[in-house]
Amino acid sequence: MTKQVGTHLVVDFWYGKIIDSEKTIKEILIEAAEKANNKLLDLGIHKFEPQGITGFALLAESHISIHTWPDKYYIAIDIFTCGNHSTPQETLKFLKKRLNPKKIQVQEIKRGHLENYGKKNHNANQ
Amino acid sequence: MTKQVGTHLVVDFWYGKIIDSEKTIKEILIEAAEKANNKLLDLGIHKFEPQGITGFALLAESHISIHTWPDKYYIAIDIFTCGNHSTPQETLKFLKKRLNPKKIQVQEIKRGHLENYGKKNHNANQ
């Protein structure tokens, strides 16, 4: 049995491909969800002027988001999936290939440690 | 000058209020964005059967998401904001009050460290 509810990959890409089309980021998010073996529920995408594009895929298994700062050559990505069927590392692999960053930082966070489940009497703010 | 692009609060709530209405989660997300002093661009909300509700707020300053697992008494929250005007801790304060969890885990991640900006020749996969 998995010991947490989900896996969250907090990803920073530097000097990757600059995305300037809403259609492209939509396609990327749809494929990112497919690679994670996740069900897409909703998409939200917004293009900024003069530059920058941001998008969010709401999944049955949590979410994938991509926010871009072309002026800083920076892309912030979150891949948060739950369930044993999910393959978030496949999404990361796909995004690396698709966006081709020169530098990558990845932090993997286990979300919802089930050791907390049943410990109702713990103090808040711990 | 800030040394990163944004601040990301990765938040796990345990034994908080169970939200079972799309209207309520919508109201919570709208107020969460206001508390962060952020501009709401889009909202996506989905209710699962028999239980669970999930939602995201796409912001001009990144995103706020709330995913709930009532069967595990667990709520996963992400508050990712950028810019000096953003007040993500105010959003966290609001959500603590609104959802009243008995146990809270918060991890603050600085996203997009600007020390990486200009280091184009670093290897990927670092």
Interface residues (C-beta under 8 A of the other chain):
Chain A: V5 G6 H8 V10 D12 W14 Y15 L41 D42 L43 G44 I45 H46 F48 T54 G55 F56 L58 A60 S62 H63 S65 H67 W69 K72 Y73 Y74 A76 D78 F80 C82 K96 P101 K102 K103 I104 Q105 Q107 I109 R111 G112 H113 L114 N116 Y117 K119 K120 N121 H122 N123 A124 N125 Q126
Chain B: V5 G6 H8 V10 D12 W14 Y15 L41 D42 L43 G44 I45 H46 F48 T54 G55 F56 L58 A60 S62 H63 S65 H67 W69 K72 Y73 Y74 A76 D78 F80 C82 K96 P101 K102 K103 I104 Q105 Q107 I109 R111 G112 H113 L114 N116 Y117 K119 K120 N121 H122 N123 A124 N125 Q126
